[in-house]
Amino acid sequence: TDELLLTIKSQEGNFRLLLSASASLPLVYLTQTNKPSPLTAPNFCMLLRKHISGGRIIAVTQPSMERILRFEIEHLDEMGDQCRKFLIVELMGKYSNIIFTDEENKIIDSIKHISANVSSVREVLPGRTYFIPDAAHKKNPLETDFSLFSDVLCHPLPVARAVYSGFTGIGPVAAQDMCYRSGIDGDRPANSLDESELKALYQAFSSVMDIIRNKNYTCLLYTSDAADDLIGV
C-alpha cells in the first residue's frame, strides 16, 4: 500500500488524516471515513506505530514552497527520553513518497524504497541522508528580492516558463497569471524585458508572495455535481 491513515487527537476532537503517495493521485486530506485495516500491517506502518504512536505534532511546514509537507513529531523513545522525528510527505506525481527521518535527517524508512538503480538523483533507503530532490537550481520565491529576480530572468526562455522553472512552488498557470497582471506577454523571451517591465513583473510576483506570507487567501473547492458552484473552505 502507498497510503497511511493517521488518527489525530486534539482539544476539538479526533480527526483522521489520510496521506497518500499514489503515483496517479497523491493527496493529503482530513476524512471522516475509516478504511478497513489489512490483515497484516505493512512494515512501514508498524515502524511508525513503534516510534510515534502517542506522539505530538508540534509543527507542519512546507519547505521552500515545494510540494512537500513536513510533520515534526515529538515523542518519547524506549528510554523515556524526549526526541523528535519527521514524517515527510512528498506529493510529486510518480515520484510521490512518505519518508520517516530522525532529527539528523537520516532516513529511518519510507513507504517506497528508491535505489540507485531506480533513480540516479536520490536514493531513498534506510540510513541515507534525506534531502529535497531537484531543487538546487530553483530559488525560494519567499526569499527573493528584485536583484535575484532579475538574475533568474536573464536568459532567453519564455517569461512565464522562466518564472515557474526558476522558482519553487510556482506552476505554469500561476506564472502566466503574474504575466497577465503585469501586462507582459508570457511567451516573450525573458531577456527581452527592459527594467520597467521587469519591475512590473516583479511587483506582480511579490504581491502574490505577500498574500502567501500573510495567509491572506481563501481556498476554494469545485463540487463534482455542480461545476458552476464554488465552496469556500
N, C-alpha and C positions, 0 to 999 in steps of 0.2 A: 504493500500500500504506500501511497505517497501523500497521505494526509494525516493530520492529528486533530483530535477534538479535546480541547482543554476545558476543565471546569474551573471557573474563577469565582471566588467568594469575595464579596465586598459588603460595605455597610448598606448599600442599596439592594442587596440580594445576590443571588447566584446567577452567573452568566456562563454560556457555552461559547467558546471561541474556536472556530474552525480554521485551521491552517492547511492549505493545500498547495503542494508543489507539483501539481499536474502540469505536464508539458503543454497540454492544449488549453487549459483554463486554470492558471494559478490564481488563488484567491485567499483573502483573509477577511472573515466577517463574523459578526455575532449571530447566533442562531438559537432558536428555541427547540429545534429538533435534536433528539438524542439518537444517534446512529447505533445499531447493534454492534457489540464488541465481537471481534473474531474469536474463535475457539482458542487459538493460541496467540497471545500477544506478540507482536513483532519485537525484535531485539531492541530497536531504537526506542520504542515506547517503554519497554521495561527499564532501559537505561535512564530515561527521563523520570520515571517513577522513583527510581532509586535516588537520583540526585536532587530533584526539585519538587517532589510531592510535598505539599505543605509550605513551599517557599513563598516569597513575597515579591511581586513585580514592583520594582522601585523606579523604573524608567522605561519608556518606549520611545525610540528615536528612529529617524530616517537619515542615515549618513549621507551627507552631500547631496541630498535630494535624489539619490538613486532609488531604484525600485526594490528597496530593501527595508525591512522592519527589524529592529534590533531590540529584543526584550532583555533587560537587565534584571536578573533574579537573585535575590538574597536568600540564603538558606543555611542550615546547619549541616556540617559534614558528620562523618561517622564518629568523630571525637567530640562532637558538640560545639565545635568552633564555627563562628560565623564566616561565611565565604560567599563569593559571587560567581555566577555563571551567566553565559549569554546564549539565548536562543535566537538565531538569526534566520529570518525567512526571506529568501531571495525570489522575487516574482519576475522572472526573466524568460518567459516562454519556455522553450525546450530546455533551457539551462536552469530552470527553477530548482530550488533545493531548500531544505531545512537543516541548519547546521548548529551543532551544540558545541560551545567552546568554554574554556576556563578563563580566568582573569588575565592570563598572559596571551590570549588569542590563539592558544593551541587547540586544535580540533580534537574533541573527545570522541565524537561520532557525528554522522549525518544520515539523513533519510535515504540519500543516494550517494554511493561511493563513486568518485570520479578519479580514475587512474591516469597516469601519463600516457597510456595507450589510447585513452579516450580524448583527452584534452592536453594540448601542448602549452596552454596558457596557465592552467592552475590545476593542481591535484587537490581533491577534497577527500582526505583519508585521515583516520585517527593518527594523531601525532604530528601532522603537518601544521604549519602556521596559517591561520586564516587571514586572507586579505580580499579586498573588494576587486573583482575582476574587471579588466578592460576599462579602467577609469583614469589611468595615469596621464593620458593626453588631454583629458577633459578638465575644465575648471569648474569650481563651485560657484554657481551664479549668485549665491547669497554673500559671497566674499569678493565680488568683482567691482572694481572702480572703472572709470572711463578709460584710463590708460590701458588696463588689461583688456577691457572690452575691445578697444581699437586694435590691439595686437592680435587678438583672436580672429578679427575680421579683415586681416591684411592679405588674404590670398584670393585667388580667382573663383572659388566656389560660389554658387548662387547664395545670395544673402541669407535666405531662410535656412538653407542647408548648413551654412557656416555657423549659424546660431545654434541649431539643435545638435550639430556634430561637435561643437566646441565647448558646450556646457552640459553638465549633468542635469538630469531631471527635466529637460525640455524636449518635447517631441515636435514633429513636423507641423501639427495643427497650431500649437502654441507659438511656434516661431513665425508661421505665416500671419497669425493674428498680430504679433508685435510689428511686423512689417506693415500690415494694414493700418494699424493705429498711428504709425509714423509717416504714412503716405509714401512708402517706398515699395517698389516692385520687388517681391521676394525672389524673382528669377534673375535679377541683375547680378553681375559679378560683384562680390563683396568689396574687392579692392578698387571698384569704380566709384565708391561713395566718397563725397567730399566731407569736410569736417562738420559742416552744418547738418548734413544728412546723418552722419554717424551720431551726432549729439541727439538728433530727433529719435533715432532708433534706440539709443541708449536710454533716453527718457522713457520710452515705452517699455523697454526691458526692465529698468529699475522700478517702474511703477508696479509691475507685476510682482517683482521680488518684495517690494514693500507690503503688498497685500498678503503675501505668504508669511513674511516676518511677523506682521501684526495680527495674523489669523483673521483677517477681515474678509472672510468669504463664506459662502453658503453652499454646501454640497447639494446636488440635485440628482434625482433618480427618475429615469424614464420607466413608466409601468408598461408591462408587456401587452396588457389588454386595452390600453388607451394611449397610443403613442403621442397624441397631442397634449396630454396632460403631464405636468411636471409636479413632483412632490419634493418639497424641501426637506432635507434631513438635518 
